[in-house]
Amino acid sequence: MIRDITIGQYYPADSILHRLDPRVKLTGTMVYLISLFVFKRFFGYIPAFLLLFLCVKASKVPISYIVKGLKTVVMLLMLTVIFNIFLTSGEHNYFAWKFITISDKGIRTAGFMAIRLILLIIGSSLMTFTTTPTLLTDGMEKIFAPLKVFRVPVHEVAMMMSIALRFIPILLEETDKIMKAQQARGADFESGNILQRAKALVPILVPLFVSAFRRAGDLAMAMEVRCYHGGEGRSKMKPLQYKGRDFSAYLVLLIYLGGVIMIRIFVG
């Protein structure tokens, strides 16, 4: 199960999506995620699905690798669907018993939430699949640079997010090692009820937290030894520069945004 977590990890490949400027991908991801909450009919999700499908094909990231990452949110997806189906009342109730109600509105809402959650996770994951943490940090710093006027520590925030993304695969690998070590000692993480399974996770969480704090302390000490004082006055080895393909990507994004607005106005 731990190995199935792919969210936040970088997938190396030679694709046009990998070569795009990180600012384009960050802007496109934000616009795409916002557009998912604009549609009120299932028809509206057709352009969102088509854009995501084209991006996945252009990224050269295997679909099996993307789907594998969805396994970690299956429980969240199921809970969202179940709660919306059984706890949302509407004009036409198909079943009603005490506080449990199955209605047309509940089924529609559950369908919307499921589609939004799946597209949202795949869309945001595709950005991290095709962008290294270093480029992601540089892109975020460039995009949010105007916030420095309001004394927002843009570089520090971008650096923290970059470090967090870098720590995800490290902590996953550490968790896998701890679980195997505990299973070799006879630990059982599969059998029993929810409380017993939660109790069985304590021997994993304690050493994992200790390891995470130790790594964070080592990283902070390494940064202090190298006299790191933030991004003020620092230069870039590879400064970000827009190219022709980036402007073409912005054009596609504008066409998609125009289509979303038209669908929202005329279809709903």
C-alpha positions as a printed Julia matrix, in Angstrom:
268×3 Matrix{Float64}:
   0.0     0.0     0.0
   2.85    2.38    0.84
   4.45    1.81   -2.55
   1.18    2.8    -4.24
   1.46    6.39   -2.99
   2.68    8.41   -5.97
   1.23   11.83   -5.09
   3.95   14.47   -4.88
   6.61   12.36   -6.61
   8.47   13.26   -9.79
   8.33   10.89  -12.78
  11.34   11.42  -15.09
  10.48   11.41  -18.79
  11.22   13.35  -21.97
   7.91   14.98  -22.85
   6.68   18.41  -23.85
   4.92   18.72  -20.5
   8.2    18.08  -18.66
   9.89   20.8   -20.72
   7.25   23.46  -20.05
   8.1    26.35  -17.77
   6.95   25.59  -14.19
   5.06   28.89  -14.1
   2.89   27.65  -16.97
   2.15   24.39  -15.16
   1.39   26.12  -11.85
  -0.95   28.61  -13.52
  -2.6    25.91  -15.61
  -3.12   23.67  -12.57
  -4.7    26.48  -10.54
  -7.03   27.44  -13.42
  -7.95   23.79  -14.01
  -8.72   23.09  -10.35
 -10.86   26.22  -10.05
 -12.76   25.3   -13.23
 -13.82   21.98  -11.7
 -16.04   23.83   -9.22
 -17.69   26.0   -11.88
 -19.72   23.33  -13.66
 -23.23   22.47  -12.45
 -24.0    19.81  -15.05
 -22.19   16.61  -15.96
 -21.87   17.85  -19.55
 -19.54   20.59  -18.32
 -16.91   18.08  -17.24
 -16.35   16.87  -20.81
 -13.82   19.64  -21.7
 -12.11   19.18  -18.3
 -11.77   15.45  -18.97
 -10.52   16.0   -22.53
  -7.88   18.53  -21.41
  -6.67   16.2   -18.67
  -6.56   13.26  -21.08
  -4.47   15.24  -23.57
  -2.1    16.37  -20.82
  -1.67   12.81  -19.56
  -0.87   11.59  -23.09
   1.56   14.48  -23.63
   3.31   13.86  -20.3
   4.29   10.26  -21.2
   3.49    9.25  -17.61
   1.96    5.73  -17.7
  -1.74    5.69  -16.92
  -1.14    2.7   -14.64
   1.24    4.86  -12.57
  -1.39    7.59  -12.27
  -4.18    5.15  -11.39
  -1.94    3.53   -8.77
  -1.84    6.85   -6.94
  -5.66    6.9    -6.75
  -5.65    3.75   -4.58
  -4.62    5.84   -1.58
  -7.74    8.02   -1.79
 -10.27    5.28   -2.5
 -11.47    5.35    1.12
 -11.9     9.13    1.06
 -13.74    8.87   -2.26
 -16.06    6.16   -0.92
 -16.83    8.12    2.26
 -17.6    11.24    0.22
 -19.95    9.35   -2.1
 -21.68    7.43    0.73
 -22.27   10.52    2.89
 -23.69   12.49   -0.03
 -25.96    9.65   -1.15
 -27.41    8.77    2.26
 -27.41   12.14    4.02
 -28.67   14.52    1.3
 -32.41   15.01    0.91
 -34.01   16.25   -2.3
 -37.31   16.75   -4.05
 -37.69   13.06   -4.95
 -36.72   10.64   -2.2
 -36.27    7.04   -3.33
 -35.7     5.73    0.2
 -36.12    7.27    3.65
 -35.52    5.75    7.06
 -34.79    7.94   10.09
 -31.83   10.15    9.12
 -30.89    8.02    6.09
 -32.28    9.34    2.8
 -31.58    8.38   -0.79
 -32.73   11.09   -3.18
 -32.11   12.31   -6.71
 -30.17   15.31   -5.37
 -27.99   13.08   -3.2
 -27.06   10.84   -6.13
 -26.28   13.88   -8.33
 -24.17   15.5    -5.6
 -22.29   12.25   -4.99
 -21.56   11.94   -8.71
 -20.31   15.54   -8.88
 -18.08   15.09   -5.83
 -16.6    11.82   -7.13
 -15.78   13.32  -10.55
 -14.34   16.49   -9.01
 -12.19   14.58   -6.53
 -10.76   12.22   -9.16
 -10.01   14.99  -11.69
  -8.62   17.22   -8.93
  -6.18   14.57   -7.67
  -5.02   13.53  -11.15
  -4.7    17.16  -12.3
  -2.65   18.27   -9.31
  -0.55   15.08   -9.32
   0.31   15.57  -12.99
   2.05   18.82  -12.1
   4.35   17.12   -9.57
   4.88   14.14  -11.91
   6.31   16.45  -14.58
   8.09   19.09  -12.46
  11.13   18.65  -10.25
  10.92   20.15   -6.73
  13.65   22.67   -7.64
  11.77   23.98  -10.68
   8.54   23.98   -8.69
  10.17   26.17   -6.04
  11.54   28.58   -8.67
   8.16   28.78  -10.4
   6.26   29.47   -7.17
   8.78   32.12   -6.18
   8.39   33.88   -9.53
   4.59   33.75   -9.58
   4.12   34.99   -6.01
   6.97   37.54   -6.16
   4.49   40.52   -6.11
   3.43   39.43   -2.6
   6.83   40.59   -1.31
   5.36   44.1    -1.3
   3.13   42.93    1.58
   6.18   41.43    3.37
   5.15   37.85    2.57
   8.25   35.58    2.77
   7.7    34.13   -0.71
  11.08   32.41   -1.01
  10.79   30.78    2.42
   7.26   29.51    1.71
   8.34   28.09   -1.67
  11.39   26.48   -0.06
   9.26   24.85    2.64
   6.9    23.37    0.05
   9.85   22.12   -1.99
  11.4    20.45    1.06
   8.03   18.9     1.95
   7.75   17.42   -1.56
  11.3    16.09   -1.34
  10.53   14.43    2.01
   7.48   12.52    0.72
   9.37    9.69   -1.07
  11.97    9.58    1.72
   9.35    9.16    4.44
   7.45    6.6     2.35
  10.62    4.55    1.98
  11.3     4.89    5.71
   7.74    3.76    6.52
   8.1     0.74    4.25
  11.34   -0.27    6.0
   9.79    0.11    9.47
   6.72   -1.93    8.47
   8.86   -4.75    7.1
  11.0    -4.73   10.24
   7.9    -4.88   12.46
   6.33   -7.66   10.36
   9.58   -9.65   10.64
   9.14   -9.41   14.42
   5.59  -10.79   14.15
   3.54   -7.6    13.91
   0.13   -7.91   12.22
  -1.31   -4.83   10.51
  -4.14   -6.49    8.55
  -6.31   -8.45   11.0
  -8.6    -7.1    13.73
 -11.07   -4.25   13.91
 -10.37   -0.57   13.27
  -9.19    0.11   16.83
  -6.84   -2.87   16.8
  -5.38   -1.81   13.45
  -4.93    1.74   14.71
  -3.17    0.43   17.82
  -0.91   -1.73   15.62
   0.26    1.42   13.79
   1.81    2.91   16.96
   5.1     0.94   16.56
   5.33    2.47   13.05
   4.38    6.07   13.81
   6.73    6.56   16.76
  10.0     5.67   14.95
   8.72    7.43   11.81
   8.2    10.71   13.7
  11.59   10.34   15.37
  13.23    9.76   11.98
  11.38   12.73   10.42
  12.47   15.11   13.2
  16.03   13.83   13.01
  16.16   14.4     9.25
  14.64   17.88    9.66
  17.25   18.72   12.3
  20.08   17.47   10.09
  18.77   19.52    7.16
  18.48   22.68    9.28
  22.02   22.2    10.59
  23.37   21.64    7.06
  21.68   24.85    5.86
  23.11   26.82    8.8
  26.63   25.44    8.21
  26.42   26.59    4.59
  25.33   30.08    5.8
  21.94   29.87    4.13
  19.96   33.07    4.8
  17.07   32.89    2.35
  16.73   33.97   -1.27
  17.69   37.63   -0.9
  20.43   38.41   -3.42
  20.79   34.81   -4.56
  21.22   34.07   -8.27
  19.9    31.08  -10.24
  22.08   28.61  -12.08
  19.24   28.1   -14.59
  17.0    31.2   -14.64
  13.46   30.63  -15.87
  12.78   31.9   -19.37
   9.62   31.6   -21.44
   9.89   29.84  -24.79
   7.57   29.35  -27.74
   6.0    26.2   -26.35
   5.14   28.04  -23.13
   3.18   30.72  -25.0
   1.41   27.96  -26.97
   0.46   26.32  -23.67
  -0.93   29.63  -22.39
  -2.99   29.89  -25.59
  -4.46   26.41  -25.03
  -5.22   27.42  -21.44
  -7.02   30.57  -22.63
  -9.08   28.54  -25.11
 -10.03   26.11  -22.33
 -10.91   28.98  -19.99
 -13.06   30.57  -22.7
 -14.83   27.26  -23.27
 -15.48   26.87  -19.54
 -17.0    30.36  -19.34
 -19.21   29.71  -22.4
 -20.43   26.4   -20.99
 -21.16   28.01  -17.62
 -23.17   30.82  -19.26
 -25.17   28.85  -21.83
 -25.36   25.35  -20.31
 -24.98   25.94  -16.58
